[in-house]
């Protein structure tokens, strides 16, 4: 309507003079929630209906408090629209159990009236479900610092983790940019009290006041509403105009809603409802407000029941609501409301979840420590910088070109988290063609795998700071390349506990292939073959091909495949690897298309002597790098490396002719299988050995081991055979089961030389058999070497397979 638009424009006009303390006109209000079943017309002035329907003794109330009236709590959204919102919310969120919003009313207390006494009288009415005194205007949760420091160009909160949320990666993504990472297509509303919308860094953003009055108030603690709101908008929406800072999501559609509904009516729940009614599933609503209850100040606004119900409605509608945690230094787990309930303690039976992402404040330097002013507890989902935030600012004179480097508190932190939500949602809409729900967004932003912990999570209790690079690159959005090389046929690139020594993707040939992609790639018919070549021929050049897949959301360019060879070993650390060569694959497309490298020529002079060996293959590019081998000389890194990384694999091979006859000094009928049992690469560690055999009946098996290792494992027994000339002993093993040999200190980089000695009776030569040796550390398998014995000619068909279990 024209007159409404005219009034809205008047309210939106920017101030030209200093802010003023204009709180005297505010009168405290009592919020009344009748039981859902109570039927009252949702309109102002229902006092007569209360009497006529025998809902309560309004006449007695009015006699004690003359001149009071009851009005709707929610005035900015018509009752039928509220009903429609609730209906839509119940369809979207099947777990949502809405209250009857049309039973929420408010009573303005005249001067001199005691609102607490009025609330007590109303609480005695059977029809009243809840009644409380509204906290009234509260300064927003800003870290108070009136001095406007010289502006710094370093917006460190945009930097990579652990320093910041890494919005810069989302914008650039290796120079290509991620579509939607500037918040394109996502609406954003900030609910608080005042803004300078024509600031030089905000004017071009076209931010409009949706409802309420853009008040210019300075609270007694020094926090001013309009400078505060200007700083919040700068952190989220400041345009990239080369003259100031830049917001985290500058392309989002921004609007604001004031808690001051009129010059005298301050109503947070109505402001939220108005914002909710103007947003869609997946849009972002920021609540830059705090409240008090009893003697406790600086609380999240949702402690007020009407505000909680309105936030829960918005969450049920799929709106991302980011809520400042408050600057009260309160442990929210121990906070109790008027009923004595711990409504903010996730471990309490009284806990209620509004669906909002509640944000705490931390130091700007890593490792980030909770600021003393920030509330904390299990209800806090995320944290961000609560100090030193460089953003837009105004001053009491209403200037439009000033900045600050000292914006802080849970106000700055929640603005940064809202910006991160806008980025994630914008990327999802632009690339995945859907939007995340509030629960999904909360999980994404606080996921321990894609976020930065605070300095002491147990003590800080402020949740996690999202890492946008990790969110974008990893399986959350999966927009970056994710190249992998299979450990076995059927491997999909996920962590697993299967073999990693049977890769079909390192192919060894004795002659070069003209077209590797046609011969071994997608559509070749050999995609899942593990028998494409595992033998090198001595005395000539040999040829290696590497196959890779990409399960990510973007094509991978310039993927480098590097191949090493190593001796058979029960622990295959990188110090045992010998480099063969690398090859670059120019492009690996998405959709798991099997892509084959060009030829790696393995020259004759570099091929080891005939015997049994293992290939190690590493792949990666700039966006999905291969793990550097030097990093895995650290034992902790190595243990993660063999369990979790899909950019590495093993493949066993032979160099032929490989004469299987036993070495001199061993019975001719023996199969002799030498291997190494190494120590860790960095320092000596106690490790154990276990041998498992599955051989035919009548077979015998021994482990030849050096006497120093025998002594350390306390393995002396009358059944073993000693060869003191060579300082070794033969330890008998179970040919049909498991034997744990014991533990010993394996010195760093040691290479214990061991042999399995197997005797197979002639009458059972037609049966297959298997033997493997596990190397253990703290009850965890860190390496394995396996031999598979295949008939009919045992000596000619020994196929060693080295496995390192993930």
JOQUI-V764298 format. One record per helix or strand. SS is the DSSP state (@ for helix, = for strand). FROM is the first residue (numbers start at 1). LEN is the number of residues. If there is no record, write none. Layout:
SS,FROM,LEN + SS,FROM,LEN
This chain:
@,2,11 + =,29,6 + @,47,6 + @,58,7 + =,70,3 + @,79,14 + @,101,3 + =,104,5 + @,115,9 + =,128,6 + @,156,3 + @,167,6 + =,187,6 + @,203,3 + =,208,4 + =,218,1 + =,224,1 + @,225,13 + =,253,6 + =,260,1 + =,266,1 + @,268,9 + =,284,4 + =,291,3 + =,296,4 + @,301,3 + @,305,12 + =,320,5 + =,331,1 + =,357,6 + =,370,1 + =,376,1 + =,382,4 + =,389,5 + =,402,6 + @,409,24 + @,438,9 + @,448,3 + =,451,3 + @,457,4 + =,464,3 + @,468,6 + =,483,2 + =,502,1 + =,506,4 + @,516,5 + =,534,4 + =,542,9 + =,556,12 + =,569,1 + @,574,3 + =,578,11 + =,595,2 + =,600,3 + @,604,3 + =,611,10 + @,629,5 + @,635,10 + =,648,9 + =,670,9 + =,685,10 + =,700,7 + @,707,7 + =,721,3 + =,728,5 + =,738,9 + =,751,9 + @,762,3 + =,769,9 + =,780,10 + =,798,6
